[in-house]
Amino acid sequence: MRVGLLGGSFNPAHAGHLQLAQRALRQLRLDQVWLLVSPGNPLKPVTGMAPLDRRLAGAQALTRDRRIVATDIERHLGTRYTVDTLRKLRRRFPLVQFVWLMGADVFAELPRWRRWTRLGRSVPFAVLPRPSYNQRALAGQAALRWRHARRPAREAVMLPACSAPSWIFLPAPQNDISATALRAAVGRSRATA
């Protein structure tokens, strides 16, 4: 089984998350994409963070495709950091080939993650473009560290079976929607109501 993991706060879940998941299903020929709704992202402020159950419900409502599964498994695993989550998922699902999915914005910030180099040595990455982040991501610390491990986009279907470190930058239509902008728009509409 081939599973893409898309972690995040999903505060709120939006069409950009769905577009990334659908693109990964097709281009990587995945069996499923799991939307890992984080109980609490250590790099994001607690202020303005909706409760986990509301964020999970939003992610679950995002799609009708049975291959895209929203889950709060990190709450049940008791993990806070991606590297720990992945270690426990591999132990629980030893026959699954996992791929970590992320936008270029996240790939650019990857060096801020706890034990990010260990994470990169444990799972292949699929990076999808995001407006105004692509050049920064492709010239960033993670891309430079693993420049030897970048695979061409034409090999996307082989990525889940690749040993890490291994990553790919997938060409895709770009979506500039962001959870931050959505929260700001909701705040403005409430202020004018």
C-alpha positions in Angstrom: 0.0 0.0 0.0 1.2 3.5 -0.9 0.1 6.3 1.4 0.8 10.1 1.2 0.9 11.9 4.5 -0.2 15.6 4.5 0.3 17.0 7.9 -0.9 20.4 9.1 -3.1 22.4 11.4 -5.9 22.6 8.8 -7.0 25.9 10.5 -9.1 25.8 8.4 -9.0 23.0 5.8 -9.3 24.5 2.3 -9.3 23.8 -1.4 -5.5 24.0 -1.6 -5.2 21.0 0.8 -7.6 19.0 -1.4 -5.9 20.0 -4.6 -2.5 18.9 -3.2 -4.0 15.5 -2.0 -5.7 14.9 -5.4 -2.6 15.8 -7.3 -0.5 13.4 -5.2 -2.9 10.6 -5.6 -2.7 10.9 -9.4 1.0 11.7 -10.0 2.4 9.4 -7.3 -0.2 6.7 -7.9 -1.0 6.5 -4.2 -3.7 4.3 -2.7 -4.5 6.9 -0.1 -3.7 10.3 1.3 -4.0 10.8 5.0 -4.6 14.3 6.2 -2.9 14.4 9.6 -4.7 17.1 11.5 -2.2 18.1 14.2 -3.2 18.5 17.8 -0.8 21.4 18.0 1.9 22.6 15.7 4.9 23.6 17.8 5.8 26.3 15.2 2.4 28.0 15.2 0.9 30.2 17.9 -1.9 28.8 20.0 -3.8 32.1 19.7 -6.3 31.8 16.9 -6.0 28.0 16.7 -9.5 26.4 16.4 -10.1 23.3 18.6 -8.8 20.0 17.2 -12.3 18.5 16.8 -13.4 21.5 14.7 -10.3 21.4 12.5 -10.7 17.6 12.0 -14.4 18.0 11.1 -13.4 20.7 8.5 -10.8 18.3 7.0 -13.2 15.5 6.9 -15.8 17.7 5.1 -13.2 18.6 2.5 -13.6 15.6 0.3 -16.0 12.8 -0.6 -13.1 10.7 -2.0 -12.7 7.6 0.2 -9.0 7.6 -0.7 -8.5 10.9 1.2 -8.8 10.3 4.9 -8.7 13.0 7.5 -7.4 11.7 10.9 -6.3 12.9 14.3 -4.0 9.9 14.7 -1.3 12.1 16.2 -3.6 12.6 19.2 -3.9 8.8 19.6 -0.2 8.2 19.1 0.7 10.9 21.6 3.1 12.6 19.2 3.8 16.2 18.7 6.7 16.2 16.2 6.5 14.7 12.6 9.7 12.7 13.0 8.1 10.9 16.0 4.7 10.5 14.3 6.4 8.9 11.3 8.4 6.5 13.5 5.3 5.3 15.2 3.3 5.0 12.0 6.0 2.9 10.4 6.0 0.6 13.5 2.2 0.3 13.3 2.0 -0.1 9.5 5.3 -1.8 8.5 4.1 -2.8 5.0 3.0 0.7 4.0 5.2 2.8 1.7 4.8 6.4 3.1 5.6 9.6 1.2 5.5 13.0 3.0 3.5 15.6 1.1 4.1 19.3 1.4 3.8 22.6 -0.4 6.9 24.6 -1.3 6.2 26.9 1.6 6.6 24.0 4.1 9.7 22.7 2.3 11.3 26.1 2.6 10.6 26.0 6.4 11.7 22.4 6.9 15.0 23.2 8.7 13.0 24.7 11.5 11.4 21.3 12.2 12.7 19.1 15.0 15.2 16.5 13.7 14.4 17.5 10.2 17.5 15.7 8.7 16.4 12.5 10.4 12.9 12.9 9.0 14.4 13.4 5.5 16.4 10.2 5.9 13.3 8.2 6.9 10.7 9.1 4.2 10.7 10.4 0.6 9.2 13.9 0.1 6.9 15.1 -2.6 6.9 18.9 -2.8 4.2 20.8 -4.7 4.5 24.4 -5.9 3.1 27.4 -4.0 3.1 30.9 -5.5 6.0 33.0 -4.2 7.7 30.1 -2.3 9.0 28.0 -5.1 12.4 29.7 -5.7 13.0 30.0 -2.0 12.2 26.3 -1.4 14.4 25.1 -4.3 17.3 27.3 -3.2 16.8 26.6 0.5 18.7 24.6 3.1 16.7 21.3 2.6 17.0 21.4 -1.2 20.7 22.1 -0.9 21.3 19.4 1.7 19.6 16.8 -0.4 20.4 18.1 -3.9 21.9 14.7 -4.8 18.6 13.0 -3.8 16.3 15.0 -6.0 14.5 12.9 -8.5 13.0 14.2 -11.8 9.3 14.8 -12.0 8.9 12.1 -14.6 9.9 9.5 -11.9 7.0 10.6 -9.6 5.4 7.2 -9.7 8.5 5.5 -8.4 8.9 7.9 -5.4 7.0 5.8 -2.8 9.4 2.9 -3.3 12.5 5.0 -3.1 14.8 4.9 -0.2 15.2 8.2 1.7 16.6 10.7 1.3 14.7 11.2 -1.9 12.5 14.0 -3.0 10.7 15.4 -6.0 9.3 18.7 -7.0 6.0 18.0 -8.8 4.7 20.4 -11.4 1.2 21.4 -10.7 -1.3 24.3 -11.0 -0.6 26.7 -8.2 -3.1 27.7 -5.7 -2.5 30.8 -3.6 -5.2 30.2 -1.1 -4.0 30.1 2.5 -5.5 29.3 5.9 -4.1 32.6 7.2 -6.0 34.6 4.5 -9.2 32.6 5.2 -9.0 33.3 8.9 -8.4 37.0 8.2 -11.4 37.1 5.8 -13.6 35.5 8.4 -12.4 38.0 11.1 -13.2 40.9 8.7 -16.7 39.7 7.9 -17.4 39.2 11.6 -16.2 42.7 12.4 -18.5 44.2 9.8 -21.5 42.1 10.7 
